[in-house]
Amino acid sequence: MIRASPFWDIWDWTVGDADEFFAHERSILKLAFATIRAYQTHLKVFCDFLTDPVYEWDRICVQGSGRSPAQIITEFNRARHAQNNEQAPTKRPFTRAELQGFFDLADLEVQRVLASGRKGAVAAYRDATVFKTACA
């Protein structure tokens, strides 16, 4: 998931280091926003586990390394959903005319398979029905 460089010990990270790392991942490596959010979620859950007193990892880390783990992904530096969907602006929903054309093509496929006398008419009819149900 996270590639720590030899110069950047992840156990010494602060909130600022996490911000810098994810800014690098987003701007330089061009990772998708959803990927950044997933990485942050994984790191947050891991830090939650480490810092939860129920599991005593805090005490074990202090005994082993002299350092206590801390949560570095907070509500203030975590990537948030800014829109209802994360698709690129070039993607858009079908227009009514495009949907109707798609449905007509699905119906024509049923007729084509029936006319050919081959198997598959039931599957084509099922597909056309599912498309219409899902998109309507």
N, C-alpha and C positions, 0 to 999 in steps of 0.2 A: 504494500500500500504506500507507505511513505518512505522515500529514499533519503536517508540522513547521510550527509557527507562526513568524511573523517574530521572535518573542522567544526562540525555542528553536532554536539552530543545531545541527542533528543531528551535525555534525562535532565539536562540543565536548561531546557527551554522555559521561556517566560511567555506571557500572553503576547508580548511584542514580537518574540521570535516566531510564534505561530502565525501571527499576522503577516510577517515578512515572508515566511515560507509559502503561505497560501497565495500571497500577492505574486510571488515568483512563479508558482505553478500556473496561475491564471494568465498573467501577462506575458511571461517569457515562453513557457511551455505550451501555452494556449489550450489548457485543459478546459473542458466544458464546465459550466457553472454547476450542473448536476453532479459532476464528478468531484468537484471541490466540496460541495455540500456533503456528499457521501463520505469523503475522506475525513471531513471535520466531524461528522457524526460518529464514525468509527473511533476516532481519537478521543472524542468526548466520552463515549461509553467506556472506553478503556480507562481513561482517567477517573471516571466515576467509580469504576471497579477498584482501582488502586487506592483511591482516597476514602472509600467507604469503610468506616470503622468495624463493620461486621466481619470483614475478611482479614483484618489485621495486617494488610500489606504496608500500611503506613509505618507501623512499628518495625516490620521486617526490613523495609528499605532503609530506615534510619540505622538499624543495627548493621546492615550489610555495607551501606555506602556512606552513611553519615548524612544523607539527604532525605528529605521527606517529599513524596510526590505531591504535585499540585494540579488542579484543574486549569488547563490553558485555553480551553474553548468555552467561552461564556456566551451569554445571550447578546452581549455587545459586539463581539467580534465574529459571530457565526454567520455564515451566508444564509440569507433568507429567501423565501419565495417572493419575487417581486411581481410576478404575473400569475395568472391562472394556469397558463401552460408555459412550457419551456422550449417550445419549438422555435426554430429560426423564423424570422419574419417572412422568409420566402415561402414557407408552408402556410397554407390557408385552408379553410373548409371548402368543400365543394359548393358550387352554386346550385340552385335548384335545377337549372338546365343540365348541368353536368351530371347531377345525380340521376335525373330522369334518363339521360343517355346511357348511363351505366346500368340502370335497371332494365332498360330496353335491350341492351346487349346481353344481359343475363337471360332474359326471356328468349331472345333469338338463339342463344346457345342451347337452351332446352329444345327448341324446335329443330335445330341443326342435328342434334344427337338423335332425336326421334326419327328424323328423316333418313339418317344414315343406317338405321336398323341395328346399330351396335349398342352394346351395354353403356350405361352411364346416364341415361335420361333421368333416373330417379335422383342420382347424385347432383346432376345439373339443376334439377327442379329444387332440390333441397338447398343448394347454394344460392339460387336466385331468391328463394324465400328468406333465407337467413340474411342476405344482404339487405333486402327490403325491410326486414324487421329491425335489424341493427341500425340502419341509417335513417329510418323514418322517425 
